[in-house]
């Protein structure tokens, strides 16, 4: 059962979720049936906007890609996945970015905007993300980590895993917008769009991604990365909007750690290209990260930034 926020002071009443995606097929079935790598819907693949106003940066980044109406049909139900893994600076998606995305979805004509998570309420309050969700009219739907709240999804091409356990309520939405923060990770050095999707996979299932010594043993690190790639074969976001405003480059993903502050919001459809670009913000390359290399090799997107149309803007 989901817990939908209803705080008397400022929380608004959330809308009822539909049972079937607008296209007539549940979103997980549609996403898992697609065999094509993600491509941009316009002339730009990756938009990177820098500036001190993070709300406006997020709006501009999506505008460069064609605007939110390009991704969110009128009357659609939109699921959002921000990162609330830790309250330490540089470890969670900024509230201003969440506020911007909700507003853009509403302005595009979304019927519902639903934030899905199995993280507890305290995490959302500690990170400051509960407030913009409520004030902008999004439903913050928090699920207990129980089997009945998750759906088994086959991974036909999975190398480490042949099925995932995904929040079943995702099927009540038409669109998924992935909203990670890019940052350091204790195991594979990097987390971004692809790893953020573990937030839809059940916690017990996620634990199976981690072998002993997953922070130091190369084979265990590669197992974690390939497991994330497997998961990404059945969850394909419509759009990725990444917080690269400030993030930890040490002691990730939970922090506290040394902060880098590029003051950027990065957006794109191709998760591999977006993650490869975000790597460059702190001196890494896509090929340095096994997860990105494997996702590229397994046709989830493009790692070679020379083949990607990137537009960088400062506002």
N, C-alpha and C positions, 0 to 999 in steps of 0.2 A: 504494500500500500504506500502511495506517495504522500509525503507531507508537503502541502502547498501553503506558502507563507500567508498569514492573514493577521498582521500586526495592526491593532486598532488605530494607532497614531498616524501611520502613513501607508500601510500596505493595502493595495487594492485587490478587489475580488478577481480571481483568475478565471479564464474561460474554460469551458469543458473541452476536453480533447476528443477528437474524432476517432473512429475505429479503424478507418482504412485511409491510406494516402489518396490524395486527389486523383492521381493517375490511375487509381483502381487496383494498384498492387502495393503491398506494404513496402516501405522504403528499404528495409534490409534485403528483401528479395530483389528489388530493382538494382540496388547497389552491388550485390554479390553476383548478379548475372552479367554485369558489365565486364568485358575483357579488355577494354581500351584504356590506355593511359590517360590520365586527366589532361585536358587541354584548356587553355584560356578561351573565354567567350568573346574576346575582342582582340585588338592589335597588340595589346601589352599582356605579357605573361605574369610578370612580377612588378608590383608597384611598391615603392619604398618612399615614404613621406616623413621628413624630419621637421621637428619644430617643438616648441614648448607647450602648445595647446594640443594635448593628446586626443581630445574629442574631435577637433577639426582635422587632425592628421588622419584619423581613422576614416572620417567621411571623405577626405580627399583621396585616400588610397583606393577606396571602393569606387569613387567617381572615375578615377583613371582607368579602372577595369571595365567601365561601362555603366556604373551606377547600380544600386541595389535592385532596381527593377529588372535588371538583366538576370539576376539570380533568384529573385523571390517573386513568383507570379502572384497576382492579386487573388486574395482568398485562400492563400496557402497557409499551412501550419509549419512554423519554423522552430527547429530545435537548435539551441545554442550550447556550446561546450567550452566555457571559460576554465581557467586553471585556478584552483583554490588549494593547492597541495600544502602550502605553508604560508604563515603570516609574515615571515621575514622579508625585508625589502628585496626586490628583484627576484621574487620567487612566484609571484601570482599575477594574473591578468589585471591591469589597471581598471578601476571602476569607471573612469572616463571613457575608456574604450568600449566597455560593455554598454554604457549609456548610449554611446553613439550608434552602436550596432542595433540596439533595440529600436531606437528612433528611426533609423533608416529602414528597418523591416516594416515598422508601422506605416511609415510614409509610402512605402512601396505597395501597401495594401494587404499586408499579411493579416490573416484572420486571427491567428494566435502566434505568440512568441513564448516558447517554453524553454526554460533552462533545466536540463536534466543532470542529475548527479546522485551518487550514493555517498557523497561526503556529508558529514553532519552539519546542522545549522550553524554551529559555532564557527566552523571554518569560513562560512559565507559572511558571517558578521565580523569576524576578526579581520578578514581581507577587505572589508568595506564594500562587498559586492551585493549584499542583500538589499541595501538601500536603493541603488539605481534600478535594480530589478523591479522593486515594488513601485518606485516613483514613476517609472516609465511604462508600467502596466504589463510587465512580463510575469509569467507564472513560474515561480521557483519550485520545481517539483523534486523533492528529495526522497529517495527510496531506501528502505532498509535492505541490507545485504542478505537477502533470502532468495532461495532458488526460484520461488514463484514470481519474483520480480525480474527474472532474466530469461532470455530465450536462447536455446541452442541453435547456432547458425553453422552449417557446414562450411569448411574451407577446403574446397576440392583440390586446390594447388598448394595447400599448406605443406611446408617442409618439416617444421617441428610439431605443428598441431593441425588436426583435421576438423576441429570445431572450436567455436568461440562461444562465450556466454555473455550476450549483449543485453543491456537494459531493454526489456520488452516494450516499454513505452516509446522507444524511438520509432516504432512502427506506426504510432499515432501521429506522425509528422511527415511532411512532404519534403522538407529541406533540412539539411544539417550544415550549420556554420560552425567550423572548428576555430576556437579562439585561444590558442596556447600563448605562453610566454617562452621565448627562447632562452636557454640558460645551460649552465654546466650540469653534468650528470656524473655521479660517483663511478658508474660503470663504464659507459661508452663515451664519455666526455661531453655529450651533446643531447639536449632534448628540445623538441620543437613540435611541428604539426603531427608527425607520425606517432611519436610517443604519447602525445596528449590524448589520443584515442583510447588509451588504456583507461581513461576516465569513464568510458562506457562499458568496458569489460568488467566482469565481476571481480571483486578483490581476491577471492580464492583462486580464480583462474589466472589473474595477474601474478600471483605468487609462484605459479608453476613456471613462469618465464625466468625465474631467478634460481640458478643452480648455486651450489656452494662456491664461495670465493668469487662471486659475480663482479666484484669491484677490482679484482687483481688477476684472475685467471683468464687468459685470452680466449680459450674455448668457451668459458662460461659467458664472457662478454659477447662473443659472437652468437651464442645461443639466445641471449636476451634480445639482441638486435634482430635476428632472424624471426624470433617470435613476434616482435613488433611488426615486422614486415608481413608476416602471416595475417595478423589481425587487420592490417590495412588492406588486405585483399577482399575483406567483406564489409569494411566501413569506408566509404569513399565520400568525404565531405563535398558539398556543393561549392563551398568557398572556405578559404582559410584566411583569417585575419590575425596576425601575430604581433604581440606586444614585444617590441625590441627597444623600448624606451630606456629602461635600465634593467640589468639582470646580473645575477651572480655568475662569475667566471671561475670561482673556486667553491668547494664545499656544497655543490649542488646535488640533488635538486632542491633540498630543503633549506639550505643556508643555516645561519648567516654566512656570508662570504664576501669576497672582494667584488665590488660593483663596477660594471662598465655602463656608461650612459650615452649610447648613440642617439637617444631621443627620436627613435624611428618607429613607425607602424608599417608593417610589411603585409601585403595581401596578394593572393593569387589562388588559382585553382589547382595547379600542379604542386602537390605536397613535396615532391622530391626537389623540384626547382626552388621552392620557397625555403626549404630546409638548407639546401646547398648555398643559397644566397645568405641566409642568416649565419651560417658558419663563417662567412667572410667578415662579418662584423667584428669578430674577435680573433682573427688570424688563422682560422682553420679553413680547410677546403673540404668539399663534399666527399672526395675520395679518402679523406682522413677518417671518416666515420663508416664503419662496416654496415650499419643500418642503411645509410644513404646509398652506398655502393650496391647493396643487395636489392634495394627497392628499384634502383635504376636497371639492374641486370634482369629483374623479374617484371619489367615493363609497367611499373607503377607511375613512372614519370621520368623526367630528364635531369640528370645530374650536371651535365656539361652546360655551364652558364653561357658559353659562347653560342649555344643554340637556342637560348632563351631571350626573349625580348624584355628588357628590364627598363623601367622608367623611374628615375630618382628625382624627387621634388623636395624643395625646402619651402616651408611656409612660415 
